[in-house]
């Protein structure tokens, strides 16, 4: 139990997180306003999202009305400029420009003449890019891919495309006159003000003249204040806790001490509010919330050194600025030399401009490290999504992170090293290095045979950086190598706190095999004993090979089908399969025709139907019965998992439209308000994956609640424990699979929950108890 002083310290820490989050929210808003980018603020993006449907409708009505009555220059303006762009795109552009200018800290930016000119210029730029795409689509996409990702803003993108296109043999874009830009921009700004009532023109008197500026009305100021007030309530940082989190109960909010007051975090995220869940779920989450964590001081030291050196490794990406080369000595006399230097300097400046964004996750993690590296331990609070999967609430400091983030975290309470623990440490070292698909004995032998490598990276990680940065998971390998070195080689420690991770082999297919009692699928996904890990991808590739175009044979292997097999349990459709096959072949230097890709996908899907009969039939049955249930009048699909968690799948159609802008990117327009009814297609596609996720969560819940006194951590469907406890957890996760598919008929229970008209399909030849003897089920 925490002491009163520890509770006070946690209260103060949570207040600090609230104040810090609020300060950051206000600072970010101010920064965006100062940069004339208010459309990206919380109030800006939210307001534009609500404004667009009204604005678009008004533009359409205004255009139709003016077409009937316009003549002369007005008709010319409509036909030659305003009607050239669709209302959705024009509304998105005009809204962005108005918000950016009106709320800019540079008040001169809100002048009506500047806003109308900027709006007209932005619409012209969009039409200019569409013109280039229309006449040279292949070239446009190639230039966009090569140059736009390095450019800093929309004007830079437009200008670079214009310069490159002018070098081609095409008719140049006919630029609008300044007067035309102002007229077109003014037309849309007027429409925005008239449709929303959010902005008005007021005169401002300066020394020399009177200037008309666009300002927000009192109506919008109230609307903005409401949005900001709500956003501020949800702005606190989500970091780990210094004491055990509050338990979740059916009547009390758990997690952070102040969560009962702030109510920022629900027990079920984005789900329907329910009064109660199964007792086991509360026991599961409350149990893993009591696990202590601490930072790995050695990994912290390595990370701080790499940060100072501006050296990235894997997912660890500090800000890495590149110096601009010095100007050549003959820059004033040699035009070619000057041009070459300017081109090189521009490339470096573009790359440096992207560094801050690319280093975002690493900077966030290192800020957390600075705060927690001197704290002896900390705790994580958890909640679940509507399918029952468990996730940490803190955004940093958990095992659900990048390779670097995982390596930073150790168990707060160490356990004594046993002979079993040494075996698991060997397993972890080899697995993180890249032998995750190798037989168990091969992994253990690799670690035993590579003591020199392990000692080098464990004693001189910076000097031996090339030796460990090539590992599959470099930081986890580094942490495992250090642990193994200290315990086994140097023998300076007798306890261990390293998290060892074991993962399912194609979790979705394993669970579908259990649901449909399909032995052939169970064999290929390591649910039954075997001498070495099974390779389902290779089996599918070989079965499909005779039926694909012969010219593909020389490059055809497991990698070509891996993504299709991996996404099979998650309702991947024929269209996405076409993309995966095409991309895989192109990577290997083959340009397939549409007919060849279609033939290949059909061969792969036919092979999967033969190799995975149970899963394929099960998913087809689920899709068909869910469609029937929705057509009978169900508004949501609900079922109870073996762990007692009630899943409520409510998927409604939203009246939205996606607008693709060439310079500003993708914009989702909410065309109407509210919901349009049940989304049948979404239910059909989502139910199989969600049923699978709800069952894998049940497996973890059953295993973890039986592991009394064992520290456990989770990553989706992976389980982590200290080396000392991993043999027990490995046994419990297999027993959980056996229990679920021996004591529960998952498909029959689901059929009853949705009142299915047909019996679920079964192969019926799998004995679930075989999983307890399978070495590679979770490994």
N, C-alpha and C positions, 0 to 999 in steps of 0.2 A: 504494500500500500504506500502511495506517495505521502510524504510528510506535508504539513501545512505550508512550510516554506517552499517546497517543490511545487505545490499547487499554485501558490502565489507567483512563483517564477514563470510557470506555464501561462497563467493569466496575462502577465505582463508581456510574455513573448507573443501570445496570440494578438494582444492589442497592438504590439509592434508590427505584426504581419498585416493587420487591418489598416493601420496608419500608413505602412509602407506601400501597400497595394493602392490605397486612395491617393497617396502622393504620386505614385507612378502613373496612375490613370490620368490625374490632372496634368502632370508634366507631359505625358504623351499627347494629350489633347492640345495643350499649349504649343508644343513643338510642331504639330501638324498645322495648326492655325498660322503659326509664324512662317511656315514653309508654303503658305497658300494652298493647303491640301486638306481643307476641312471636310471634304467629301469622304475622307477615310476615317474620320473620327466616329465614335460610337453614335453620337446624335446625328451626324451627317449621313452615315450609311443607313441607319434605321429610318431617318426621315425620307431619304431618297427612295428606299424600298417601298414605303407606304405612299409616296407621292406618284410614282411612275404609272400605276394603273389609271389614275385620274387624269394625269398629264397626257398619256397616250390617247385615251378616249377623247380628250378635248382637242388634241391636234387633228385627229381624224374628222371630228365634227367641224372644226374650223376650216380645214382644207376643203371638205365637201361643200360647205357654205360659200366659201370664197370662189370656188370654181364656177359656181352658178352665177355669181354677181360680178366677178372681176373682169377687167378689160384693160387694154393698154399695157403700161409698164407693170401693173400688178399681176396681170395674167402671165406676162413674160417672166416675172420673178418666180411665180408658182411653178410654171411648167419647166423652166430651165434650171432651177436650183432647188427649190423646196421639195418638189415631187421626185427628185433624183435619189433621195434617201428615205428609207422606211421610217415611219413614226416612232417605232420602238428604239431604233438606234439614235435618232435625233433627240428623243426625250432623255435617254441616258446621258448623252454628251452634254446637252444643255443643262441638265440638273447638276452634273459634276462641276461644270464651269461656274455656274451661279453660286453654288455652295463654297467652292474654293475661293472665289473672289469676294463675296459678301462678308465672309468671316475671316478674311485675311487680316493680319495685324498691320499690314501696309494699307492704310485707309484709302489711298489713291487707287488701289486695285478695285474698289467697289464703285468707281465712277461708271455711270451707265454706258458711256462711249467705249470704255475699256472692256466691259463685260460683253457688250454686243459684238464688238470686233473679235474678241477672243472666242466667243461662241461660234461666230461665222467661220473663223479660221480653223477651228477644230472640226467642224462639219466638212469643210473643204478638204482638210487633210484626210479624213476618213474616206471621202469619195475618191480622192487621188489614189489612195492605196488600193481601193476596189478596182479602179481603172487599170492599174498595173497588174493586178491579179487576173483580171478578165482577159487582157491581151497577151500576157506572158505568165500563165499560171505556174508552170514548172520552174521558171527562173525566179519568179516572185517567192515561191516557197523555199527554194535553195538559198536565196539571198537572206530571207528572213531567218532561216535556221543558222546561217553562218554569221550574221552581223547583229541581229536584234538582241540576242541574249547578252551582248556586251554593251549595248547602248544604255545611256543613263535615263532617258526620258522620251516622251512621245515626239517632241520636236527633233531630237537627235535621230530617232528611228525614221521619221519622215524624211529628214534631210539626207540621211545615208542612203535610203532607198531611191530617192529622187536622183542623187548623184550617180548611183550605179546604173539606174535605168536609162539615164541620159546617154550613157556610153553604148547603149544598144540601138539597133536600127528599128526604132519604133517612133510613132507620132508622140511628141511630148505632151504632157498635161498642160492644158490651157488654164493658166492661173486666173483666179477671180480678181476683180479690182477691189481696192479697199472699200469703195462704196457698196459693192455687192456683199462683201463680208458683213458689213454693219447692218445692211438691210435684212439679210438672212438671219443673222444672229439676233437682231431686234425682233424679228417675227417670232422666233422661238422663245425669247425671254419674255415677251408680252404674253405669249400663250401660257408660260409657266406661272407668271404672276396672276393672270386671270383665272386659271384653273385651280390654283392652290389657296390664294388669299394670304400667302405667307410672306410676300415681299411687296414693297411699295417704293416709289421714287420720291425722294425728298431733296429740296435744294440745300446745299451747304455753301456758306459764304466764306471765301478766303480773302486775302488782301487785295488781289487784283481782279477776281472774277467770282461768279457764282457757278457752282458745279453740281449737277444732278447726280445723286448717288442712289444705288439700290440698297435698301436696308430692310431688315426683318420686321414684320408687323408684330404687334403685341400678341396676336393669336399664336404666331410661331414661337415667340420667346417663351410663352407658357408651355407649349408642346416640347420645346428643347429642354427646359428645366426639368420637366417630368422624366424625360428619357435619361438625362444625366443623373438625376436622383436615384433612379432604379439601378442604373449601371454602377453607381458608386457603392450600392449595397452589396454587389457581387464582385467587388474589386479586390478583396483581401488576397494576399499571397497564400498559396497552399503549400506549406512546407511541413516536414515531419514535426512530431511533438516531443517534448522533453520528458513527459510522463506517460503512463499507459492511457490510451484513449478511453473515453466513456463507452460502456457497452451499449449496443443497439438493443432495443426491446420493441415489442409491438406498439408501445405507448410513448416511448422516449427516443429522441434523436440521440445518436451516438457520435463517436469520433471526437472532434475538437470540443473542448470544454465550453466554448462560447457558441457552439452550433445550435444549441437549444434556443439561444437568443437570436442569432443571425439567420438561422435556417438556410444557410448557403448550400448545404449538402444533404441530399435525401438518401435514404437507405437503398431505394431502387432509383437509379438514374433514368431520367427521361421516360419513366414508365407511368402506368396508371396508379394513382395513390390507392393503396390497399391497407386495410386495418391490420392485417396479420400475414406473416409468412410461416413456413414450417419451422418447428422448434430447432431442427438440426441446422438450418441456415444461420440462425442467430448464434448458435453454439460455434459453428464453423468460423464465422467472421470475427466474433468476439475472441475466439482462441488465437487466430493469427494476428490480431491487434496487440496481443500481449508479448509478441516476440521482440526482443531487443536487437537493434542494429547499431553498428558503429562504422566509421570510415576506416579504410585500409591506409594507415599512415605512409606506408611505403609507396603505394600507387599515387597518393596525394603528392609526395615528394617528386616522383617522376613527372607527374602532370605539371606541377609548378615549374620544373626545369624546362620541359618542352614548351610551355607557354612563354617563358622568357626567351627561349631560342626561336620562337615563332615557327615551330616545327610540328606539322600535322602528322598523325598516325591513325589510319582507319577513320573512325567516326569522331576522333578527337581533332577538332578543327579550331585552333586559336586564330586570332586575326594575324594574317601573314601578308604584310605589305611588301611589294616589290619596288625597289628603288628605280627611278627613272634614269636611264643612262645619261652621262654627261654629253653636252652638245659637242659635236665634232669640231675640230679646229677650223675647218674650211666651210663652216655653215653659212658665212656671209658671202662667200664667192662661188660655192658649189650648190646649185639649185637641186640637183639630184640627191646630194648628201642631206640637205635640209629637209627635203620631202621624206626621205627614208627615216630620219630621226623623228620627225613629227608623227609619222605613221606608227613607229615603235612606241613613242611616248603615249600616244592615244590608246593603244592596246593595253599598256600598263595601267594607265589611269582608269580605263574601263574595268579592268580586272580588280584594281584596288577598291573601286567603288562598290564592288559586289562582296568584298571581304566581310564587312560588318554583318551583312545578311547571312552569309554562309556560316559564320561563326556563332550564330545566335544560340544554338543548343549548348555548345561548349561553354560560352560565356555565362549562360544561366546556371549550368552545373558548377562552374568554378566559383560563382558568387555564393552558391550554397556551401561549397567546400570551405570558403573563407569564414562563413558563419559557424560551421559545425565541426571544424577539424580539431578544435580543442575541447569539444564536449565528449564525455566518456561514452555516451550511448544515446540513442533516440528511438522513437516508436513511430509506426505508420498506422494511420487509420484507413479503413477500407469500406467500400460500398459495392453494390452489384448493379449490373445493367438489367434491362427487363427480361433477359433470357436466363439470368442467374449467374453469369460469369462475374468473377471477382476482380476488382481493380483497386489499386491504391489511390487514395484521394490526393496526397501530395504529388506535385509534378516533378519533383527531384528526390533523390535519396533512396529510391526503391530498386528492386531487382528487375522491374519492368522498364528497362531503359536500353540505351545503346550498349555496345560492347564496353565502351569506356565507363559508362554509368554503372553497369553491373559489376565491373572489376573494382570500383570504388567502395563497394558495400561488403561488409563482413557481418557475421553474427555477433551480437553484443556479448553473449555468453559463450565462452570457449568450452570445448568438450575434450576429454582425454583421448589421446591417439591409441587406437587398437590395431591389430594386424589387418582387420577388415578395412579400417580407415585408410591405411596405406594403399591398399588395393584401389580404393575409390579415388585417392589422390592421383595415382598413376593413370587411372581412367580419365580424370579431368584434364590432366596435362596433355595427354595425347588427343583427346576429343577436341579441345580448344585449339590445338595446333592445326587440326584439319583431318583427323582420322575418324570423323564421326560416322562414316559408312563402313569402317573396317570391323572385322570380328573382334570380340572382346579380348581374346588372348593376344591378338596382334597389337592392340592398343597398349596393353600392359607391357608387352615386350619392347615396344617402341620407346616407352618412357625409361625402362630399365637400361636400354642400349644407348640412350642419349644423355647420360649424366653430364658429359662435358658441355653440351649445348645449354642444358638447364642451369649448370653452375655459372656459365658465362653471363647469361641474361639475368640471373638472379643476383649477381654480385656487381655487374657493371651494365645496367640497362641502357644508359645513354651511349657508352662506347660500343656496345654490341647491338645498337638499334637495328641495323639491317638483318640481324639474325632472328629477331622476333616480330618485326613489323610485317613480315610475309606470312605470319600465321593466319589461319582462318578468322580467329577472333583474337587479335594481338594483345589487347589489355587483359582479357581473361586468361590467356595463356601466360602472360607475364605474372599475374597474381598467383596462378596455380604453380608456376615454376618456382616462385619465391617460397611458397608454402611448402612445396615438396623439398626444396633445397634445405630449408631450415630444419625440417622434421626428419628427413631420410638421409640426406647427404652430410650436412654440417652437424646434425643432431643437437641443435641449440634450443629446441622447443619440444615440449611433450603434449601440447594441446593444439587444437585446430579450430578455426572459426571461418574457414573458407566455405562459401556456398558451392555445393556440387549440384549440377543440374542434370536431370534426365528428362527426355522428351519423347513424346509418342511418335510412332512411325506412321505417318499419314493418318492422323487422328480421326478425320472424317470417315475414311474407309474402314478403319478398325471398328468404329461404332456402328456404321451401317452393316458391317459383317455380323456384329452381335445382334442387331435388331432383326435382321433377316435370317439369322442362323445359317450363314453361308460359309462353309469350310474353305472353299477355294480362295475367297477373298481374305479370309482369316489367315490362311497360310502365307499369302503374298504380303500381308501387312504385319507379320510377326506376332500374331495372336496365338500361335501354336508353336511348340518347340522346334528349333532347327539349329544346325551347326554354325551357320553364319547368317548375317542379316539378309533378308530377302529383298530382291530388287524388282518391284512391280513395274517400274518404268521400262526396264529392259525387256520384261516379258511382253508388255503391250507393244513396244517398238518392234520386236521380232515377229509377233503375230500379225501386225499390220503390214510389214515390209513386202510380202508377195503381192499385195493389192495396191501399192502406190506406184507412181511412174518410175520406170526402171532407172532413169537418169538420176533419181534421188538416192539410189541404193548406196552409192559410195560414201555419202555423208550421213546416212540415216543411223541414228543411235538413240539411246534413252533420253538424251537432252531434248530431242525434237518433240517428244510426247510428254515431258515432265510437267509442263504447265497445265496441259489438258487434264492429265490424271490428277494433279494436285487440286485443281478447281472443280473436279467432277462432283464431290459431295456438296459443293456450294452453288449448285444450279447453273454452272457456266453453260452458255448456249452455243449453238452452232456458229453464230457470227463471231463470238470472241475466240472460238477454236480456230477459225480461219485466220484471224490476226496472229495468233500464237504460232501457227505452222508457217505462215508467210515470213514472219520476223526471224524465226529459227533458221529457215532455209537461206534467207538473204544474208544472215550473219556468216553462213558457211560458203558464201560466194555464188549462190544459185538464185536466179531471178525466175520464180515460178509464174505460170499463167494462172488466171482465175480458175480455169477448168482443172488444172493440176492440183491446185490447193484444195478445191472442193472434193476432188477424188481422194486426196490424202486424208482429209478430215473424216470423210465417210468411212474410210478404211480403219482409222484409229477408233472411231466411235463404235464401229462394228466389233472390233477386237475387244474393246472394253465391255461391251454387252456380253461377250462370250466368257471373258476372264473374270468379270465382276457381275455375275447374274443377279445376285441378291441386291446390292446397292442400286443397280440400274432400275430393276423392277420396283424397288421400294420408293425411290424418288419419283418415278412416274406415277405410282399409286398415290403418294402424298399430294402431288400437284393436281391430280384429277379429283381427289376427294375434297381438297381445300376449295377448288373451284366450285364444286357442287354445293359445299357448305355456304359459300358466299352468295351463290345464286339463290339458295333457299332463304336468305335473309340475314345470315350472321353478319354482324358488323365488326367482329373481332374474333380471332382464333385464340383459344386459351387451353392450357393443359398443365398438369401437375407433374413435376419430375420425381424420380425416385428419392431425391433428398427432401422432398416436400416443398420445393419452391414452385409458386404458381406463376407461370409465364402468361402474360397478356400481350398478344401481338395485335396492336391496333395500327393499321396502315391505311391512311386516308389520302385520296387524291387532292393535290393542291393545284389551284388554277394558276400555273406559272408558265412562263415562256422564256426560253434562253436566247439572248441576243449576242451574236458574235461580232465584236468590233475589232477592226484590224489593228488599231493602235492602242485602244484602251482595254482590249481583252474581252473576256466573257462576262456577261451581266445577266443575272436571273431576274426577270420581271414578274412580280406577283400580279397577275392580270385581274384577279378578283379578290374577294375577301372570304374568309372562312374555308370550309371544306366542301368538296364536290361529291362526297360519298366514298364508299369503300374502294380501295385500289386493288382490283382483282389481280392484275398482273404482278403487282408487288407482292401480294400474299402468295401467289403461286411460286414465285422465284425465291422468296425469303423463308418459307416455312421449313424446308429441308435443312438449310444451314442453321436456322435458329433452333430446330429440334436437336441437331447434333451438338451445338454449343451448350444447350441446356443439359444434355446428358454428360458432356465432358466436365461441366461444372459439378454435376452430381457425383461423378467419380472422385474428384478432388475433395469434395465435402465429406464423403464417406471415409476416404483414406485419412484425411487430416484429423477428423474428430476421433478416430480410433488411436491416433498417435499421441497418447497422453504423455505430457512432459517433454515432447520433442519439438524443437524449433523448426518451423517450416515456412518457406516463402514460395510464391507462385508467379509464374509468367504465363498467362492465358491457360493453355492446357499442359504446361510444363510444371514440374515440381522440383523444389530445391530444398536441400537439407545439408547439415554438416556431414563430413565424411564418416564420422562415427555412427550416424543414424541412417545413412543412406541404404544399407541393406534392409533395415526394417521398412523404410518408406517404399523401397522397391517392391517388397513383398505386399504391403498394404494396398498399393495402387493396383496390383494385379488381382488381389482379393476383391477390391471394389468393382472391377470389371466383371469378375465372376459373379459377385452378388447381384449386380444390376441385371445381368442377362440370365441368371438362374431363378431369381426370386421375382422378377418383374417381366411382364411381356410389354415392352415399351410401345410397340406398334399397336397392340390391341388396346392398351390404355389410351393411346392417342386417338385411335379410331372411335372409341367410346366418347371421348371428350368432344369430338366434332360431329358425332352422329354419322359416321361414315356409312355409306350404302353397301360397299363391298368389303369383304374380308381382306386384310393386308396380306401381301405375298410373303411366303416363306420358302427357303430352300430346305431347311430343317436338318442339315447334317453336321452342325457344329456343336461340340461339347464345350461350353464356356469355361469349364474347370481346367481345360488344357492350358489356359493362359498363365496359370500359376507356375508352370514349368518353362515358360518361354523367356529366354535370356534377353531377347531383343525387342520385347513388347514396348517397354520404356527403357531407353538407354541413351 
